[in-house]
Amino acid sequence: MAGEPNGSARPFGFEDDRVTQREDEAAVLRELTARFLAGELQDALIADLNARGIPTTRGRPWTRPALKTLLTRQRNCGRIIYTDPASRLTSVVGRLPGDSIVSEEDFDRATAIYAARRRGRPSSPHYLCSSFAVCGQPGCGHTLHGRTRNGLKPYPDGSVSRSYWCNPTAGGCGKTEVDQRALDSAARALVVEILSDTRNTDEIEHAAHEAASEAVQLDIKIAEAEAVAEALTDRLGRGEITLAGYDLVIKPVDERIASLRAERAALPDPGPVPGAQQSLGTSPAQWRQRWDTADYNGKRDLLKMALRGKHLVIQPARRGRGSADLGDVMGRVSVGQVTRGA
């Protein structure tokens, strides 16, 4: 069967005969599929598997490629696939006996999600200010990138030191760098200051209404494009179109989804629309608590809410990446609009 030659490892969820289900692993596979379809991040699933001591069938920790391979494996929904050795085209030639581990509908939804995803490196949860922090060096204005600093003293908890810097290989000036944790702490302080100031409430709420309306329209377009991708994947899985034909038609669909998602992500996201959530006029202590209890994506949403389409403009330090002291870093940070090369 395609992708699993006789010499390969036992498929996760199945016994060595590759037909009989191994119930404990099959239950894990069903759980992973359901959580993935519910929107849980791959990294969260991987971390959970590894924390629970559930290895791959080769006895290794889970990785993104391994998880993707598992969730997009046709045998999960009972399909038997044949790959033509000459053309390398695949087709469904039969079904495994008995009930499948996951339904064909859920399997096709999972593969459609992977097929529609924007290519490229995902944002790292280490860098909260990624895409928000820009270089304040006159004439630059490039987005700061995260990097590890293995040559520097680790953080007190033993973690490797990290920075945001204006990467010259990505078009930056190379002159601006700031400690990652210090800038993330400065972002927290700015968010609390901005969102607890009642003078900003009306502007934030007005922006929330506008962003919500535009976001709804984009969400509809994304859902429609994803439905097309899902239908194409379903036809491929059922052998109604060839892999070559699928590759030809899925490319513009993928590009449209990527473009719409990028447009959606770029929207100013001021957060809750009035009447839908709590009032914005809360105290600094309440905003600090809301920040401290939020996960990575929740903190980025609060940062979007506070910045309202603007950026964290970081001025170069007098020397190197400067001090990691919060007060010093706050003195280098301002909120504003930056045009590259201006």
C-alpha positions in Angstrom: 0.0 0.0 0.0 1.2 3.5 -0.9 3.5 5.1 1.6 3.9 2.0 3.7 6.1 -0.6 2.0 6.6 -4.0 3.6 9.8 -2.9 5.3 8.4 0.2 7.0 7.4 0.5 10.6 4.1 -0.7 11.9 1.4 1.9 11.2 0.3 3.7 14.4 -3.2 2.5 15.3 -2.7 -1.0 13.7 -1.1 -4.3 14.5 1.8 -5.7 12.5 -0.6 -7.2 9.9 -1.6 -3.5 9.1 -5.3 -4.5 9.1 -6.2 -5.2 12.7 -6.6 -2.1 14.8 -4.6 -1.7 18.0 -7.3 -0.3 20.2 -5.2 1.9 22.5 -3.5 3.7 19.6 -6.7 3.8 17.5 -8.4 5.7 20.4 -5.5 8.1 20.5 -5.8 8.6 16.7 -9.5 9.3 16.9 -8.8 11.8 19.7 -6.1 13.6 17.7 -8.3 13.9 14.7 -11.2 15.3 16.7 -9.0 17.8 18.5 -7.3 18.8 15.2 -10.7 19.4 13.5 -11.8 21.4 16.6 -8.9 23.8 15.8 -6.3 22.7 18.3 -2.7 23.6 17.3 -0.4 20.9 16.0 2.3 22.0 18.6 -0.2 21.5 21.4 -1.1 18.0 20.2 2.5 17.1 19.8 3.4 18.4 23.3 0.5 16.5 24.8 1.5 13.2 23.1 5.1 13.5 24.2 4.1 14.6 27.7 1.9 11.5 28.0 4.7 9.3 26.9 3.0 8.1 23.7 5.8 7.6 21.1 5.6 6.9 17.4 5.8 3.2 16.4 9.5 3.7 16.0 9.8 4.7 19.6 10.5 8.4 18.8 8.9 11.6 20.0 6.3 13.2 17.8 7.1 16.0 15.4 5.0 18.1 13.0 5.9 16.0 9.9 5.1 12.8 11.9 1.8 14.1 13.1 0.8 15.3 9.6 1.7 11.9 8.1 -0.4 10.2 10.8 -3.5 12.4 10.3 -3.4 12.3 6.5 -2.9 8.6 6.1 -5.7 7.1 4.0 -5.9 3.8 6.0 -7.3 5.9 8.9 -10.7 6.0 7.2 -10.3 2.4 5.8 -9.2 3.2 2.3 -6.7 0.9 0.5 -4.6 2.9 -1.9 -2.6 1.7 -4.9 0.2 3.8 -6.4 1.0 3.2 -10.1 4.8 2.7 -10.2 5.2 4.4 -13.6 2.9 7.5 -13.2 3.1 7.7 -9.4 -0.6 8.4 -9.5 -2.7 6.9 -6.6 -6.2 5.5 -6.6 -8.6 3.9 -4.1 -8.8 0.2 -4.9 -10.6 -1.1 -1.8 -11.4 -0.9 1.9 -10.1 -2.5 5.0 -12.5 -4.8 6.7 -14.7 -3.6 9.6 -15.2 -0.1 10.9 -12.6 2.5 10.2 -10.7 4.4 13.0 -12.1 7.7 11.7 -14.9 8.5 9.3 -14.2 9.4 5.7 -15.8 12.8 6.3 -13.5 13.6 9.3 -10.5 12.3 7.4 -11.2 14.3 4.3 -11.7 17.4 6.5 -8.3 16.9 8.1 -6.5 16.5 4.8 -8.4 19.5 3.4 -7.1 21.6 6.3 -3.5 20.6 5.6 -3.9 21.1 1.8 -5.3 24.6 2.3 -2.8 25.8 4.8 -0.5 28.6 3.9 3.0 27.4 3.2 5.9 28.9 5.2 7.4 28.9 8.6 4.8 29.2 11.4 5.1 31.9 14.1 7.1 30.7 17.1 5.3 31.0 20.5 8.6 32.2 22.0 8.2 35.5 20.1 5.0 37.2 21.3 5.8 40.5 19.5 6.6 38.8 16.2 5.1 41.0 13.3 4.3 43.8 15.8 7.8 45.0 16.5 9.6 47.0 13.8 13.0 48.8 13.6 13.0 52.5 14.6 16.4 53.2 12.9 15.8 56.1 10.5 15.4 54.9 6.9 14.8 51.2 8.0 11.4 50.3 9.5 11.7 46.5 8.8 10.0 43.9 11.0 12.1 42.5 13.7 12.8 38.8 13.6 13.4 36.4 16.5 16.6 34.6 17.1 18.3 32.6 19.8 21.5 33.9 21.4 23.4 30.8 22.5 26.5 32.8 23.2 24.8 34.8 25.9 24.0 33.9 29.5 20.8 31.9 29.6 17.7 33.2 31.3 17.3 32.5 35.1 15.1 29.5 34.4 17.8 28.0 32.2 16.2 28.7 28.9 18.3 29.9 26.0 18.6 33.7 25.6 16.6 35.2 22.7 16.3 38.5 20.9 14.3 40.4 18.4 16.6 41.9 15.8 16.6 43.7 12.5 17.9 40.9 10.3 20.1 42.2 7.5 19.7 39.0 5.5 15.9 39.8 5.4 16.5 43.4 4.3 17.0 44.9 7.7 19.7 47.3 8.9 21.2 45.0 11.5 21.4 47.9 14.0 18.4 47.2 16.2 18.2 44.3 18.7 16.3 43.9 22.0 16.0 41.1 24.5 12.9 39.0 23.8 11.6 38.6 27.3 12.2 42.3 28.1 10.3 43.4 25.0 7.4 41.0 25.7 7.2 42.4 29.3 7.2 45.9 27.8 4.4 44.9 25.5 2.4 43.7 28.6 2.9 47.1 30.3 1.8 49.0 27.2 -1.3 46.8 26.7 -2.4 47.4 30.3 -1.7 51.1 30.0 -3.6 51.6 26.8 -6.6 49.4 27.4 -7.2 50.6 31.0 -7.3 54.2 29.8 -11.0 55.1 29.4 -10.0 57.8 26.9 -9.2 55.1 24.4 -12.5 53.2 24.9 -14.6 54.9 22.2 -11.9 54.6 19.5 -11.3 50.9 20.3 -15.0 50.1 20.3 -15.5 51.9 17.0 -12.6 50.0 15.5 -14.0 46.8 16.9 -17.3 47.2 15.0 -15.5 48.0 11.7 -13.1 45.1 12.1 -15.8 42.7 13.0 -17.8 43.5 9.9 -14.9 43.1 7.6 -13.7 40.0 9.4 -17.1 38.4 8.9 -17.0 38.9 5.2 -13.5 37.5 5.0 -14.4 34.5 7.1 -17.2 33.7 4.7 -14.9 33.9 1.7 -12.3 31.7 3.5 -15.0 29.1 4.4 -16.2 29.1 0.8 -12.7 28.5 -0.6 -12.0 25.9 2.1 -15.2 24.1 1.1 -13.9 23.9 -2.5 -10.6 22.5 -1.3 -12.4 20.0 0.8 -14.5 18.9 -2.1 -11.4 18.5 -4.3 -9.7 16.5 -1.6 -12.8 14.3 -1.3 -12.8 13.6 -5.0 -9.2 12.7 -4.9 -9.7 10.4 -2.0 -12.5 8.6 -3.8 -10.4 8.2 -6.9 -12.7 10.5 -9.0 -9.7 12.7 -10.1 -6.0 11.9 -10.5 -3.3 13.3 -8.3 -2.0 15.2 -11.3 -5.4 16.7 -11.9 -5.8 17.5 -8.2 -2.4 19.3 -8.1 -3.4 21.4 -11.1 -6.7 22.7 -9.7 -5.8 22.9 -6.0 -2.9 25.3 -6.5 -5.1 28.4 -7.2 -7.5 27.4 -4.4 -4.5 27.2 -2.0 -3.3 30.6 -3.2 -6.7 32.2 -2.7 -7.0 30.7 0.8 -3.5 31.9 1.7 -4.3 35.4 0.4 -7.6 35.6 2.3 -6.0 34.4 5.5 -3.2 36.9 5.2 -5.7 39.6 4.6 -7.7 38.4 7.6 -4.6 38.2 9.8 -3.6 41.7 8.8 -6.9 43.2 10.0 -6.7 45.4 13.1 -8.2 43.2 15.7 -9.4 45.5 18.6 -11.0 42.5 20.3 -14.4 42.3 21.8 -17.3 44.1 20.1 -19.4 46.0 22.7 -22.3 44.0 24.0 -20.6 40.7 23.2 -18.1 40.7 26.0 -17.1 42.6 29.1 -16.7 46.4 29.0 -13.4 47.7 27.9 -13.3 50.3 30.7 -11.7 47.9 33.2 -9.0 48.7 35.7 -5.2 48.1 35.2 -5.4 45.2 37.6 -8.1 43.5 35.6 -6.2 43.9 32.3 -3.1 42.5 33.9 -5.0 39.5 35.1 -6.6 39.1 31.7 -3.1 39.2 30.1 -1.5 36.9 32.6 -4.2 34.2 32.2 -4.3 34.4 28.4 -2.4 31.9 26.2 0.0 32.9 23.4 -2.8 33.7 20.9 -4.9 35.5 23.5 -2.0 37.7 24.4 -1.4 38.5 20.7 -5.1 39.4 20.4 -4.8 41.8 23.3 -1.7 43.4 21.7 -3.7 43.8 18.5 -6.5 45.4 20.4 -4.2 47.9 22.0 -2.1 48.7 18.9 -5.1 49.1 16.5 -3.1 48.5 13.4 0.0 50.3 14.6 3.4 48.9 15.6 5.9 48.6 18.4 8.7 50.8 17.2 12.0 49.8 18.7 14.9 52.3 18.7 18.5 51.0 18.5 20.4 50.6 21.7 23.5 52.6 22.2 25.5 49.4 22.3 24.5 45.9 21.1 21.1 44.8 22.0 21.1 47.0 25.1 20.0 46.3 28.6 17.3 43.7 29.4 16.0 46.0 32.2 12.3 46.7 31.6 12.7 50.4 32.3 15.5 50.8 29.7 13.5 48.8 27.1 10.4 50.8 27.7 12.4 53.9 27.0 13.3 52.5 23.5 9.7 51.5 22.6 6.9 53.7 21.2 3.7 53.0 19.4 3.3 54.3 15.9 3.2 53.7 12.1 6.4 53.1 10.3 7.0 53.2 6.5 10.0 51.2 5.3 12.8 53.4 4.0 11.1 56.6 5.3 
